[in-house]
Amino acid sequence: MRAASIAGIALAAALAESAFAQGAAGEAFPLRPVRIIVPASAGGTLDIIARTLSQGMSEGFRQPVVVENRATSSTTVAEEYVARATPDGHTMFMAGTSRATNPHLYTKLSYDPLRDLTSISLVATSGNALVVGPATPAKTVRELIDLAKSRPGELLYGTAASGSSGHLAGELFNQLAGTRLTRVPYRGAAPALVDLLGGQIHMTFDNIPVVIPHVRAGRLRALGVTSAARSTLLPEVPAIAEAGLPGYEVTARFGLTIPAKTPKSRIARLNAEVLRALAPVPVRARFANLGLEVVGSSPAEYQRLTIQESERLGKVIRAAGIKPQ
């Protein structure tokens, strides 16, 4: 189903459910400022998404929606904080792909991200681009696979944190293509890009907006995108799945979650306000400039997608033996 149709159906359903819930319960909500806990520093993708939502939701609620950054070495600290928060609808968590991967990366969590947190709405998705440097002769995904098989273990790909979308993208590529790309870890995506431009590594799976200027200037070559479909930002670049690796997909998903015991009427109201906040054209344009596809979904749809993603990526993590740094 296309993102636009998902958003339209979910919006109609959420508005109806929200109106019914408020009318039936006769409750006033929210009763005080609402918080969105972000497990990252200000300025990153999760933070920008949360702050954009907070503006629109504040108008709908007529109460402040405050973004609170809780950046640590792991998203689990902030995630657990929200999982254990009072389930009254006033504390939300801005989740990324780690919601699906944390149960497989951290085997001794004292909470369950899928059981102790429930979904409000999938907000946006984003794929990465597989880019190679000019010293790498492959011009297509198929040629890259053939090159990697002829030089097992020699081709290097750079990523940020262990278990990041770029890391998972490389490991899934290895598993489906039967290659042995070697990962080179960096403290962030930016240093990896510098080394790729300098010829120290052969490829990376990086955010599409970040690599576009280098692709347009001819400094890098984009072979494919990791999402299931082509990106509107690089429409001429095929999805890796259509370019020689059927079944390949690593899509970053960003959404709002909340403690699992929060009343359904409040989740419905929160869902409706999220979808209203995503509707304006300037909001969609801002997300598009970040390489994000606006979605908007029902709580049930986001929960279902996260469970499916957790099962699929869990297999990748176990097969590759990925451990948190």
C-alpha positions, 0 to 999 in steps of 0.5 A: 500500500502506498504511503499516501493511502496509508496516511489517508485511511489511518487519518480517517480511522484515527479521527473517528476513533479519537472522536468516539473515545473522547465523547464516550469517556468525556475526559480532558486530555492532555492534562499537562504538557506532553513529552517526547523522549528522544534517545539522541542529541539535538540536530539528528534525524530523530530529533528533527522528526520529534521537533517537527511533530511537537509543533503541530501536536502542540497546536492540536492539543493546546498544550506544550509538546516538549522534546526531551533529548536523552542521548547515551551510548545506547538507545536502551536507556531512554527506551526503558525510561519511557517503558517504565513511565506512568501510562497516562499518555503524557510521555512518548518515545521517538523510536528508530530502527533500534526498537526492532533490533535492540531485543536481538543486540542486547540479550539481557534487557530488563524490559521488552521494547515490543511488549512494554511499549506500544505504537502510536504511529509510524511517522516516516521511513528512509532508505540508504544509498549504496555508493562506491568510490571512483576507484571501485570499477563496479557500475551496477549491483550485479557487477559489485557482487561479481567483483566482491566474489572475485576478491573475498574479504578485500572490499571494505565498507564503512559504517557507523555504530554496530547494529546501525542501518548501514551495518545491517545493510552491509550484512544483509547484502553479504548474506543474500549475495554470498559475498564477504564484504569487510566492515570498517567501523567508524565513530559516525557516518561522516568519517566513513564518507571522508575515507570513501572519498579518499579511497581508503574504503570501497563503499558505504551505505549512507543517508541519501541526502548526504551522498547526493552532492557527491553523486551529482558531482561524480565523486561517488557512484550510487549503485542502488538504494536499500529501501524496497522501492526507489527514492524520490530523491534519486529516482534514476537509481534502482532499489538493490532488490530490483538491481540484482538482489531480490528480497533485499531491503533495509529501511529505517523506520521512525515512529512514536511509541508509548507505555503499553498500558496507556488507555486506548482512548488516549493512544487514539487521540495521540495518533490523530494529532500525529497524523494532523501534524504530518498533513501540511505540505511544508512538513512533508517537504521538510521531511523529503529534504531529509530523505524521509518518506512521510507515512502516518499509520494506525497504531496497529499497523506500526506495531505489526510492521515493527514485529515483522521487522524485528523478526527479519532483522533478528535473523540478520543480526544472529547470522552475522554475529552482530554485537553492540559496541 
